[in-house]
Amino acid sequence: MLEELRVRNFVLSRDNVMEFSTGLTAITGETGAGKSLTVDALLQVLGGRTDAQTVRRGSERAEIEAVFTAPENTPIDAFLKERELSSEEHTVVLRRMIGKDGRSRAWINTRAVTLSVLKEAGSLLVSVHGQHASVRLMDERHQLALLDTYGRLEGLSVRLSQAFNAYNTERNRLQSLSDEQKRGAAVFRTLKADFDRLTALDLEAGDYEELSRHYDTLESSQEVSAAAMKAAEALSDDENAPLRLINDCRYELEDLLQDSADDELKNALEIFAEGCEKLENAKEALEALSIPSDPAECERAGEKLARIHELARRFHTEPGDLYKYQQELEQQLDHFLSLKDEITALTSRVRQLRDAYEKIALELSERRADAAERMGQAVSAELTDLAMPDGRFLVSCKRNEECRPRQSGRDDVQFLFTANRGQELMPLDKAASGGELSRLALAIEVLTTEGRNVPVLVFDEVDTGISGRTASAVGQLLKQLGSRAQVLTVTHLPQVAAAASHQYLVVKRETDDGTESLIKELDYSGRIEELSRMMGGNTVTEATREGAKALLEHA
């Protein structure tokens, strides 16, 4: 339960402390005094959205602190233990500080936490029902949520949502693969033709560079061969060839040397002979070089290089990177060819997930149908006490077999109502007035609180549009609820306030530095005065005091 709420520099509140007890607590005050600020502050410390406007003018920051009990073996106790936030006193202290720049920080039991953790903890401690509950009541999605809450089907509903998400994710993936297969079929032939062209080249890393060097070598060899052949022909032994003439001269000189002892001639002949030998050697070497490389091989290498450059231009890549592009094409083709097997396996998986979804959806439909019948009877039973003795309420829950799987299941839920005997049941927006909607919303909120398993329930002016005997019934309804949970209600009705075990009064006063909102718990005499004001329209007389005393004692 909520033990204490401390509010500092929040909107009009400078420093207010409220200590709470079990049962029903009413918060009252004149219009504009700031009754709902207590609820607003509580929403902030539970992780609600805030901004700089919530900080009291002239203050650096607003601080809100709420102290709750956290008995063992409760959802909040398990939550705290799981995150190592527990205290030895089995209490939960939620604290939030909001700076004048709108930024905020949060703590649980003195440990700093994120806003999401604060919200999660708050959802386990407090459930707030606002004055717009009757408007939300006409939303069919909200009606479905209320039915699940009443039937305590949230766990099964969560399982269905998870099953739907698993199915929907894989179904979307299957659709994506199928679309990809259709798109791929249109370009498969083009990709395959390009891949075959590259495969014919049989390129690997470094092949282009090696082929380029080989082709350059072959071309150079052709040039060297031609030059060597020309030089060798110049030194040939053919008649009138230079080498033949030189050798003839050498032989004449050798003949002359046989008949002469001329040393100079001998020396010249030796030099001449040495030159002739070198020319012979040069001729042999040139003849060896003049053997040409295979022209066909050079032609083949040139053609391959030309093909490589052609495809490199076509695929907008470097010639040396064509093998990489071939690998990319191969991966694309392999992926396309593997889609068939992947689609087959995924189709089976989607079918299994769909079956799992349908199984849970069917169970949920059956349990919703049972809860709908019970909820209709329970709400109808409350209508008499809420001044609608001829009213009937029905929860229509129809299973829709034709629709696609939905996250909420196959059930179309609609609340139907009539306030008059013999009148046809119709949807709320067509059958209920504003006051009737308010009473219906309150009755449903009360009936669904047991399914929420939340220890603190807050009702913020949910009795709008209600008066007289109906207001007394609402007060008793909230009082009855206060026997099962701690209930706080902000109200303008004396009948509801009188039904409370405790009552707080909110007043507004002007100070030197602005307007200030104060809150204090009322004793018996204080409650008489406040109830008198509420009954008499701010005019307190002995008659209204007596009426207030009777109202309080009767409640």
Sequence and secondary structure as in RCSB ss.txt:
>XXXX:A:sequence
MLEELRVRNFVLSRDNVMEFSTGLTAITGETGAGKSLTVDALLQVLGGRTDAQTVRRGSERAEIEAVFTAPENTP
IDAFLKERELSSEEHTVVLRRMIGKDGRSRAWINTRAVTLSVLKEAGSLLVSVHGQHASVRLMDERHQLALLDTY
GRLEGLSVRLSQAFNAYNTERNRLQSLSDEQKRGAAVFRTLKADFDRLTALDLEAGDYEELSRHYDTLESSQEVS
AAAMKAAEALSDDENAPLRLINDCRYELEDLLQDSADDELKNALEIFAEGCEKLENAKEALEALSIPSDPAECER
AGEKLARIHELARRFHTEPGDLYKYQQELEQQLDHFLSLKDEITALTSRVRQLRDAYEKIALELSERRADAAERM
GQAVSAELTDLAMPDGRFLVSCKRNEECRPRQSGRDDVQFLFTANRGQELMPLDKAASGGELSRLALAIEVLTTE
GRNVPVLVFDEVDTGISGRTASAVGQLLKQLGSRAQVLTVTHLPQVAAAASHQYLVVKRETDDGTESLIKELDYS
GRIEELSRMMGGNTVTEATREGAKALLEHA
>XXXX:A:secstr
 EEEEEEEEETTEEEEEEE  SSEEEEEE TTS TTHHHHHHHHHTT    GGGB TT SEEEEEEEEE  TTSH
HHHHHHHTT   TT EEEEEEEEETTS EEEEETTEEE HHHHHHHHHHHEEEE TTHHHHTT HHHHHHHHHHH
TT HHHHHHHHHHHHHHHHHHHHHHHHHHHHHHHHHHHHHHHHHHHHHHHHT  TTHHHHHHHHHHHHHHHHHHH
HHHHHHHHHT  STT HHHHHHHHHHHHHHHHHT   HHHHHHHHHHHHHHHHHHHHHHHHHHHTS   HHHHHH
HHHHHHHHHHHHHHTTS GGGHHHHHHHHHHHHHHHHHHHHHHHHHHHHHHHHHHHHHHHHHHHHHHHHHHHHHH
HHHHHHHHTTTT TT EEEEEEEE SSS   TT SEEEEEEEESSTT   EEHHHH  HHHHHHHHHHHHHHHHH
HHT SEEEEESTTTT  HHHHHHHHHHHHHHHTTSEEEEE S HHHHHH SEEEEEEEEEETTEEEEEEEE  HH
HHHHHHHHHHHTT   HHHHHHHHHHHHH 
